[in-house]
Amino acid sequence: MGMNFLVGQSGGPTAVINSSLAGVYETVREMGQSKVYGMQYGIEGLLNGHILDLDEKLSSPLAIELLKRTPSSYLGSCRYKMPAPEENEEVYKKLFDIFAQYEIGAVLYIGGNDSMDTIARLSAYGSRINSSIRFVGVPKTIDNDLVLTDHTPGFGSAAKFIATVMKEIIRDSTVYDLKSVTVAEIMGRHAGWLAAAASLACTEDCEGPDIILLPEVPFQADRFLNEVRRLQDQKPSVIIAASEGVKTADGTYLCDLSGSEAPVDAFGHKAALSGTGRYLADLIHHGLGCKTRAIELSTLQRCASHLASRTDISEAYRVGGAGVLAALEGHTGCMSAICRLSSHPYQYSTELVDVQQVANKEKMVPREWISENGLQLTADFEAYARPLIQGELDPMFVNGVPCHLSQNNL
């Protein structure tokens, strides 16, 4: 008899998180293991008894192909923070009782920083009670802020969408011969990887955004307005890409200055930072007296599977499979990571890293990849990010729109 696997998805979804699930499922099947179960709504759902037999849902080739093309988290998600065992050991006892009930030999959790914290806590507790269950993290986040991996599945597709939309916004904004400023607000609470991806709109047929604001560079209103004024002397239409997490030197979010302070989630993160683009548009309008527009790309950045990067889909699938192989080899308390071998041509491999060294840490855009004035990205960033947005996987269209996999349609 082979090993029973349990897999969950957690945190914010991406366009390719389900490709990692497909990689987990198919690798378990290819390796001749017994069962693959899925947590509905992550660890929180599992605690409430929500568990699926994935053999009943994903056994057909069509289901797998649709899964790879389906955005968001097929299994559902949560933002549940595991307590420390000394604070509430009953949660751990209940989970390990569920693992025993289903004879689980390995638990894989697909997610970002906070999900890796869950794997770290479960593996540490498992070691303490001498459990033989293996706990492995599979990386996912459009924010690209996980450490010890070259990049994170989900980022490439979000970057491709952002670069594409920015090109389209730039075309639209140059229609009229009048002074205007368009501010596109892009996700990114602490790290500016997604806003930086707007620089990839700069191609032979497009100049790209005129200004890119990142959380890594403190915002200075006077200097910002002076730069916008300088640009307006050269061209009528100015385009700005701004991370939602842009802050002043004292750490105040611009969205808080707009009066839209958001609540925090279970991990102490702001649940939403909406308002940065509106604040900047109002600042420019009042400071320079020109027409302004604020655009929020919002959740479209993470759910636009019709524009997913084929590279991203393939890598997401592979790190899912690598997580399964790690468990079968006896590893626990680890995360499957991406190791870049070459950028030209782009080549990579997977490796295992200590999940304790990943959990609750954040990787920022290196300062040397940001221009000296803090308003653009350098060629080093493009060399890093451009390979990750290459290729497409066409959706399967039915009645004129993409077909997705839900738990009820197959």
C-alpha positions as CSV (number, residue, x, y, z in Angstrom):
1,M,0.0,0.0,0.0
2,G,1.2,3.5,-0.8
3,M,0.9,6.7,1.2
4,N,-2.2,8.8,1.5
5,F,-1.7,12.5,0.7
6,L,-3.7,15.5,1.9
7,V,-3.3,18.8,0.1
8,G,-4.7,22.3,0.8
9,Q,-4.6,25.8,-0.6
10,S,-4.4,28.9,1.5
11,G,-4.1,32.7,1.4
12,G,-4.9,34.8,-1.7
13,P,-5.4,32.8,-4.9
14,T,-3.5,33.2,-8.1
15,A,-4.0,32.4,-11.8
16,V,-1.8,29.2,-11.5
17,I,-2.4,27.9,-7.9
18,N,-4.5,25.1,-9.4
19,S,-1.6,24.1,-11.6
20,S,0.3,23.3,-8.4
21,L,-2.7,21.2,-7.3
22,A,-2.7,19.4,-10.6
23,G,1.1,18.7,-10.1
24,V,0.5,17.3,-6.7
25,Y,-2.4,15.1,-7.8
26,E,-0.8,13.7,-10.9
27,T,2.6,13.1,-9.3
28,V,0.9,11.1,-6.4
29,R,-0.9,9.0,-9.0
30,E,2.2,8.5,-11.1
31,M,4.1,7.4,-8.1
32,G,1.5,4.7,-7.3
33,Q,0.4,6.1,-4.0
34,S,-3.0,5.3,-2.4
35,K,-5.3,8.3,-2.0
36,V,-5.2,12.1,-2.5
37,Y,-7.5,14.1,-0.3
38,G,-8.2,17.8,-0.4
39,M,-8.9,20.2,2.3
40,Q,-11.9,22.4,1.6
41,Y,-11.1,26.0,2.7
42,G,-7.6,25.1,3.9
43,I,-6.7,24.2,7.5
44,E,-9.7,26.1,8.8
45,G,-12.0,24.0,6.7
46,L,-10.2,20.8,7.7
47,L,-10.8,21.7,11.3
48,N,-14.5,21.9,10.5
49,G,-14.5,18.5,8.8
50,H,-14.4,19.6,5.2
51,I,-12.4,17.1,3.2
52,L,-12.7,15.9,-0.4
53,D,-11.6,12.7,-2.2
54,L,-9.8,14.1,-5.2
55,D,-9.9,10.8,-7.0
56,E,-13.6,11.5,-7.5
57,K,-13.0,15.0,-8.8
58,L,-9.8,15.0,-10.8
59,S,-9.4,11.5,-12.3
60,S,-10.1,12.4,-15.9
61,P,-7.5,14.1,-18.3
62,L,-10.1,16.8,-19.1
63,A,-10.4,17.7,-15.4
64,I,-6.7,18.1,-15.1
65,E,-6.4,20.3,-18.2
66,L,-9.3,22.5,-17.1
67,L,-7.8,22.7,-13.6
68,K,-4.6,24.1,-15.1
69,R,-6.6,26.8,-16.8
70,T,-8.9,27.7,-13.9
71,P,-8.0,30.7,-11.7
72,S,-8.5,31.0,-7.9
73,S,-8.3,28.1,-5.5
74,Y,-10.2,25.0,-6.6
75,L,-10.2,23.7,-3.0
76,G,-11.1,27.0,-1.4
77,S,-8.9,29.0,0.9
78,C,-8.6,30.6,4.3
79,R,-6.5,33.0,6.3
80,Y,-6.3,31.0,9.5
81,K,-3.4,31.5,11.8
82,M,-2.3,28.4,13.7
83,P,-1.9,29.1,17.4
84,A,1.3,28.1,19.2
85,P,0.9,24.6,20.7
86,E,1.5,26.0,24.2
87,E,-1.4,28.4,23.7
88,N,-3.9,25.9,22.2
89,E,-2.7,22.3,21.8
90,E,-6.3,21.1,21.2
91,V,-6.1,22.5,17.6
92,Y,-3.1,20.3,16.9
93,K,-4.6,17.2,18.6
94,K,-7.8,17.6,16.5
95,L,-5.8,18.0,13.3
96,F,-3.6,14.9,14.0
97,D,-6.7,12.9,14.9
98,I,-8.1,13.8,11.4
99,F,-4.8,12.8,9.9
100,A,-5.0,9.5,11.7
101,Q,-8.6,9.0,10.7
102,Y,-7.7,9.3,7.0
103,E,-4.3,7.5,7.4
104,I,-2.5,10.5,6.0
105,G,1.2,10.1,5.5
106,A,2.0,13.5,4.0
107,V,0.4,16.9,4.1
108,L,1.1,19.5,1.4
109,Y,0.0,23.1,1.8
110,I,0.1,25.4,-1.2
111,G,0.5,29.1,-0.2
112,G,2.6,32.1,0.7
113,N,4.3,33.4,3.9
114,D,1.5,32.6,6.3
115,S,0.9,29.2,4.8
116,M,4.5,28.3,5.3
117,D,4.1,29.3,8.9
118,T,1.3,26.7,9.1
119,I,3.6,24.0,7.7
120,A,6.4,25.1,10.0
121,R,4.2,24.8,13.1
122,L,2.7,21.5,12.0
123,S,6.1,19.9,11.2
124,A,7.6,21.1,14.5
125,Y,4.6,19.7,16.5
126,G,4.8,16.5,14.5
127,S,8.5,16.1,15.4
128,R,7.7,16.8,19.0
129,I,5.2,14.0,19.2
130,N,7.3,11.6,17.0
131,S,4.7,11.6,14.2
132,S,5.9,10.0,10.9
133,I,3.7,12.4,8.9
134,R,5.7,14.6,6.4
135,F,4.7,18.2,6.1
136,V,5.8,20.1,2.9
137,G,5.1,23.6,1.6
138,V,4.4,24.4,-2.0
139,P,5.1,28.1,-2.8
140,K,2.4,30.4,-4.2
141,T,1.9,34.1,-4.2
142,I,1.5,36.9,-6.8
143,D,3.5,39.1,-4.4
144,N,6.7,37.2,-5.1
145,D,7.9,37.9,-1.6
146,L,8.9,34.4,-0.4
147,V,12.5,34.1,0.5
148,L,14.8,31.2,-0.5
149,T,13.1,30.8,-3.9
150,D,14.2,32.7,-7.0
151,H,10.6,33.6,-7.6
152,T,7.1,32.4,-6.6
153,P,4.5,30.7,-8.9
154,G,1.7,33.1,-9.4
155,F,4.0,36.2,-9.9
156,G,4.8,35.5,-13.6
157,S,1.1,35.5,-14.6
158,A,0.3,38.5,-12.5
159,A,3.3,40.3,-14.0
160,K,2.2,39.4,-17.5
161,F,-1.3,40.7,-16.9
162,I,0.0,44.0,-15.3
163,A,2.4,44.6,-18.2
164,T,-0.3,43.9,-20.8
165,V,-2.9,46.1,-19.1
166,M,-0.4,48.9,-18.6
167,K,0.3,48.9,-22.4
168,E,-3.4,49.1,-23.0
169,I,-3.9,51.9,-20.5
170,I,-1.0,53.9,-22.1
171,R,-2.6,53.6,-25.5
172,D,-6.0,54.7,-24.2
173,S,-4.5,57.6,-22.3
174,T,-2.8,59.2,-25.3
175,V,-6.1,59.7,-27.3
176,Y,-6.6,63.3,-26.3
177,D,-4.2,66.2,-26.7
178,L,-4.6,67.6,-23.2
179,K,-2.7,67.4,-20.0
180,S,-3.7,64.4,-17.9
181,V,-2.3,61.9,-15.4
182,T,-3.4,58.3,-15.0
183,V,-2.5,56.4,-11.9
184,A,-2.8,52.6,-11.9
185,E,-2.9,51.1,-8.4
186,I,-1.2,47.7,-8.3
187,M,-1.2,45.1,-5.5
188,G,1.7,44.8,-3.1
189,R,1.5,45.4,0.7
190,H,5.2,45.6,1.6
191,A,7.1,44.4,-1.5
192,G,6.9,46.2,-4.8
193,W,7.4,43.2,-7.2
194,L,4.0,43.6,-8.9
195,A,4.3,47.4,-9.4
196,A,7.8,46.8,-10.7
197,A,6.3,44.4,-13.3
198,A,4.6,47.5,-14.9
199,S,8.1,48.3,-16.3
200,L,7.8,45.3,-18.5
201,A,5.2,47.3,-20.6
202,C,8.3,49.1,-22.0
203,T,8.8,47.5,-25.4
204,E,9.6,48.6,-28.9
205,D,6.1,49.9,-29.4
206,C,5.5,51.4,-25.9
207,E,7.5,53.6,-23.5
208,G,6.0,52.1,-20.4
209,P,4.9,54.0,-17.3
210,D,6.6,57.3,-16.7
211,I,6.8,56.8,-12.9
212,I,6.7,53.6,-10.8
213,L,6.3,53.9,-7.1
214,L,7.3,51.0,-4.8
215,P,7.0,50.4,-1.1
216,E,10.8,50.0,-1.0
217,V,11.3,53.8,-1.6
218,P,9.8,56.3,0.8
219,F,7.3,58.6,-0.8
220,Q,8.1,62.3,-0.9
221,A,5.1,64.4,-2.1
222,D,7.1,67.5,-3.2
223,R,9.6,65.6,-5.2
224,F,6.9,63.5,-6.7
225,L,4.9,66.5,-7.8
226,N,8.0,68.2,-9.3
227,E,8.7,65.1,-11.4
228,V,5.1,64.9,-12.6
229,R,5.3,68.7,-13.5
230,R,8.6,68.1,-15.4
231,L,7.1,65.2,-17.3
232,Q,4.1,67.3,-18.3
233,D,6.4,69.9,-19.8
234,Q,7.5,67.2,-22.2
235,K,4.3,65.2,-23.0
236,P,0.6,65.7,-22.3
237,S,-0.2,62.3,-20.9
238,V,1.7,61.0,-17.9
239,I,1.2,57.4,-16.7
240,I,2.0,56.3,-13.1
241,A,2.1,52.7,-11.7
242,A,1.9,52.8,-7.9
243,S,2.0,49.9,-5.5
244,E,-0.9,50.0,-3.0
245,G,1.7,49.7,-0.2
246,V,3.6,53.0,-0.9
247,K,4.5,54.7,2.4
248,T,6.0,57.9,3.6
249,A,9.3,58.0,5.4
250,D,7.6,57.6,8.7
251,G,5.8,54.4,7.5
252,T,2.4,55.9,6.9
253,Y,0.5,54.2,4.0
254,L,-0.8,56.7,1.4
255,C,-4.1,54.9,1.5
256,D,-4.4,55.8,5.2
257,L,-3.8,59.5,4.2
258,S,-6.8,59.1,1.9
259,G,-9.0,58.3,4.9
260,S,-9.6,54.6,3.8
261,E,-7.8,52.8,6.7
262,A,-8.4,49.1,6.4
263,P,-8.9,46.4,9.1
264,V,-6.2,43.8,9.6
265,D,-6.6,40.0,9.1
266,A,-5.7,37.1,11.4
267,F,-2.0,37.6,10.7
268,G,-2.0,41.3,11.5
269,H,-1.8,42.3,7.8
270,K,-4.0,45.1,6.4
271,A,-6.9,43.3,4.7
272,A,-6.9,45.8,1.9
273,L,-4.9,48.9,1.0
274,S,-7.3,50.4,-1.6
275,G,-7.0,54.2,-1.9
276,T,-3.4,54.8,-2.8
277,G,-4.2,55.5,-6.5
278,R,-7.1,57.9,-5.5
279,Y,-4.8,59.7,-3.1
280,L,-2.1,60.3,-5.7
281,A,-4.7,61.3,-8.3
282,D,-6.2,63.9,-5.9
283,L,-2.7,65.1,-4.9
284,I,-1.8,65.8,-8.5
285,H,-5.1,67.4,-9.3
286,H,-4.9,69.8,-6.4
287,G,-1.2,70.4,-6.8
288,L,-1.0,70.8,-10.6
289,G,-4.6,71.5,-11.6
290,C,-4.7,68.9,-14.4
291,K,-7.2,66.1,-15.2
292,T,-6.4,62.9,-13.3
293,R,-7.8,59.4,-13.2
294,A,-7.2,56.5,-10.7
295,I,-7.5,52.9,-11.9
296,E,-7.4,49.9,-9.5
297,L,-6.3,46.7,-11.1
298,S,-7.5,45.0,-7.9
299,T,-8.2,41.2,-7.9
300,L,-7.9,41.0,-11.7
301,Q,-4.2,40.8,-11.2
302,R,-4.6,37.4,-9.5
303,C,-7.5,35.8,-11.4
304,A,-6.8,36.6,-15.1
305,S,-6.1,33.0,-16.2
306,H,-6.9,33.9,-19.8
307,L,-3.6,35.7,-19.8
308,A,-1.5,33.4,-17.7
309,S,2.2,32.8,-18.4
310,R,2.9,29.3,-19.8
311,T,6.2,29.5,-17.9
312,D,4.3,30.2,-14.7
313,I,1.8,27.4,-15.3
314,S,4.6,24.9,-15.9
315,E,6.6,26.0,-12.9
316,A,3.6,25.9,-10.6
317,Y,2.9,22.3,-11.7
318,R,6.5,21.3,-11.2
319,V,6.9,22.6,-7.6
320,G,3.7,20.8,-6.7
321,G,5.2,17.6,-8.0
322,A,8.5,18.3,-6.3
323,G,6.6,18.6,-3.0
324,V,5.2,15.1,-3.5
325,L,8.6,13.7,-4.3
326,A,10.1,15.4,-1.2
327,A,7.5,13.7,1.0
328,L,8.1,10.3,-0.6
329,E,11.8,10.7,0.1
330,G,11.1,11.3,3.8
331,H,11.5,15.0,4.0
332,T,9.4,17.2,6.3
333,G,9.4,20.8,7.4
334,C,10.5,21.9,3.9
335,M,9.3,23.9,0.9
336,S,9.9,23.1,-2.7
337,A,11.6,26.1,-4.2
338,I,12.7,27.4,-7.7
339,C,16.4,27.7,-8.3
340,R,17.4,29.8,-11.4
341,L,20.2,28.3,-13.4
342,S,20.3,30.8,-16.2
343,S,18.4,33.8,-17.5
344,H,19.7,33.7,-21.1
345,P,18.4,31.1,-22.0
346,Y,16.1,30.8,-19.0
347,Q,16.6,27.6,-17.1
348,Y,15.7,26.5,-13.6
349,S,15.5,23.5,-11.3
350,T,13.7,22.8,-8.1
351,E,15.2,22.4,-4.7
352,L,14.1,21.9,-1.0
353,V,14.6,24.7,1.6
354,D,13.9,24.8,5.3
355,V,10.4,26.1,5.8
356,Q,11.3,27.5,9.1
357,Q,13.6,29.9,7.2
358,V,10.8,30.9,4.9
359,A,7.8,31.4,7.2
360,N,6.9,35.0,8.1
361,K,9.8,36.5,6.1
362,E,9.5,38.8,3.1
363,K,11.7,39.4,0.1
364,M,11.9,43.0,-1.2
365,V,12.9,44.3,-4.6
366,P,16.6,44.9,-4.3
367,R,17.5,48.6,-4.1
368,E,20.1,48.1,-6.8
369,W,17.3,47.1,-9.2
370,I,15.5,50.4,-8.6
371,S,16.8,53.5,-10.4
372,E,18.7,56.1,-8.4
373,N,15.8,58.5,-8.2
374,G,13.5,55.6,-7.0
375,L,11.0,56.1,-9.8
376,Q,11.9,53.4,-12.3
377,L,13.4,49.9,-12.5
378,T,16.8,48.9,-13.9
379,A,17.8,46.5,-16.7
380,D,18.6,44.0,-13.9
381,F,15.0,43.8,-12.9
382,E,13.9,43.2,-16.6
383,A,16.5,40.4,-17.0
384,Y,15.0,38.8,-13.9
385,A,11.3,39.2,-14.7
386,R,11.0,39.1,-18.5
387,P,11.6,35.3,-18.7
388,L,8.8,34.6,-16.2
389,I,6.0,36.1,-18.4
390,Q,6.8,34.1,-21.5
391,G,4.3,31.9,-23.3
392,E,0.6,31.3,-23.2
393,L,-1.8,28.5,-22.5
394,D,-5.1,29.1,-24.4
395,P,-8.3,28.7,-22.4
396,M,-10.9,26.2,-23.5
397,F,-13.7,28.3,-24.8
398,V,-17.3,27.2,-24.5
399,N,-20.1,29.5,-25.7
400,G,-17.6,32.2,-26.3
401,V,-16.1,32.4,-22.8
402,P,-13.4,30.3,-21.0
403,C,-14.5,27.1,-19.3
404,H,-13.3,26.6,-15.8
405,L,-13.4,23.6,-13.4
406,S,-15.5,23.8,-10.3
407,Q,-16.3,21.1,-7.9
408,N,-19.7,20.6,-9.5
409,N,-19.2,20.7,-13.3
410,L,-17.3,17.4,-13.8
